């Protein structure tokens, strides 16, 4: 699976005044499935390999220095269709997927405060 998405992010606290900051993010994107076969039903056709996704999430960042930040976040992705073709009567919407991410980010330029 290949996904490209654009998200906006809002940090609750000013990360340059505090070492930690919780944040939330949301966005839209598109995905493509490579040689993917569903668990049930017919294999997906070429037209069904593309689709839209809406990721939302939140997490916490830790500032190591002015350029490097560590983060941990959880994401909730809404897909336009059921990727597995696996009907589950106990799930109200099988088009939702979850992920957890831990990583680091590096800023290419030094922080420039406008106000």
C-alpha positions as CSV (number, residue, x, y, z in Angstrom):
1,X,0.0,0.0,0.0
2,X,1.2,3.5,-0.9
3,X,-0.4,6.5,0.7
4,X,0.1,10.2,0.2
5,X,-1.7,12.6,2.5
6,X,-1.5,16.2,3.6
7,X,-2.2,17.0,7.2
8,X,-2.5,20.1,9.3
9,X,-1.2,20.0,12.9
10,X,-1.9,22.1,15.9
11,X,0.5,22.0,18.9
12,X,-1.4,22.7,22.2
13,X,1.7,24.3,23.9
14,X,4.5,26.4,22.5
15,X,7.2,23.8,22.0
16,X,10.0,26.5,22.3
17,X,8.8,27.4,25.8
18,X,8.1,23.9,27.0
19,X,9.9,20.6,26.5
20,X,6.7,18.7,25.9
21,X,3.6,19.5,23.8
22,X,0.5,17.5,23.0
23,X,-0.8,18.0,19.4
24,X,-3.7,17.0,17.1
25,X,-3.7,16.6,13.4
26,X,-6.1,15.9,10.5
27,X,-6.0,15.7,6.7
28,X,-6.9,14.0,3.5
29,X,-5.1,11.8,1.1
30,X,-5.1,9.0,-1.5
31,X,-3.8,5.5,-1.5
32,X,-2.9,2.8,-4.0
33,X,-2.9,-1.0,-3.3
34,X,-0.1,-3.1,-4.9
35,X,-1.0,-6.7,-5.7
36,X,-3.4,-6.9,-2.8
37,X,-6.0,-9.6,-2.5
38,X,-8.9,-9.3,-0.1
39,X,-9.5,-12.0,2.6
40,X,-12.9,-12.7,1.0
41,X,-14.5,-12.0,-2.3
42,X,-13.0,-11.3,-5.7
43,X,-9.6,-9.8,-6.1
44,X,-9.7,-6.0,-6.5
45,X,-9.7,-4.6,-10.1
46,X,-7.4,-1.8,-11.2
47,X,-10.1,0.8,-10.5
48,X,-10.6,-0.5,-7.0
49,X,-6.9,-0.2,-6.2
50,X,-7.1,3.6,-5.8
51,X,-9.1,5.4,-3.1
52,X,-9.3,8.3,-0.6
53,X,-8.3,8.3,3.0
54,X,-8.9,10.8,5.9
55,X,-6.3,10.5,8.6
56,X,-6.9,12.1,12.1
57,X,-4.7,11.7,15.1
58,X,-2.9,13.1,18.0
59,X,0.2,12.6,20.1
60,X,3.0,14.2,22.1
61,X,6.3,15.8,21.1
62,X,9.5,16.2,23.1
63,X,12.0,18.9,22.1
64,X,15.6,17.6,22.3
65,X,17.0,20.9,20.9
66,X,16.0,23.6,18.5
67,X,16.0,21.3,15.5
68,X,15.3,17.8,16.7
69,X,12.0,16.6,18.2
70,X,10.9,13.1,19.2
71,X,7.2,12.2,18.9
72,X,4.7,9.5,19.5
73,X,1.3,9.5,18.0
74,X,-1.8,7.5,17.3
75,X,-3.7,7.7,14.0
76,X,-7.2,6.8,13.0
77,X,-7.8,6.4,9.2
78,X,-11.1,6.5,7.5
79,X,-11.0,4.7,4.1
80,X,-13.7,5.2,1.5
81,X,-14.2,1.5,1.1
82,X,-13.6,-1.8,2.9
83,X,-10.1,-2.9,1.9
84,X,-10.5,-6.6,2.9
85,X,-14.0,-7.3,1.6
86,X,-14.4,-9.0,5.0
87,X,-17.9,-8.4,6.3
88,X,-18.1,-8.3,10.1
89,X,-21.6,-7.9,11.6
90,X,-20.1,-6.8,15.0
91,X,-18.3,-3.8,13.4
92,X,-20.4,-0.8,12.4
93,X,-17.8,0.6,9.9
94,X,-15.0,-1.9,8.7
95,X,-13.4,1.0,6.8
96,X,-11.5,2.3,9.9
97,X,-7.9,1.4,10.6
98,X,-5.5,2.4,13.5
99,X,-1.8,2.9,13.7
100,X,0.8,3.9,16.3
101,X,3.9,5.8,15.3
102,X,7.1,6.7,17.1
103,X,9.7,8.8,15.4
104,X,12.0,11.8,15.2
105,X,11.8,15.0,13.1
106,X,14.5,17.4,12.1
107,X,14.0,21.0,11.1
108,X,16.0,22.2,8.2
109,X,16.1,25.8,9.4
110,X,16.5,27.3,12.8
111,X,13.3,28.5,14.6
112,X,12.3,32.0,13.5
113,X,9.7,33.6,15.8
114,X,7.6,36.3,14.2
115,X,6.0,37.6,17.4
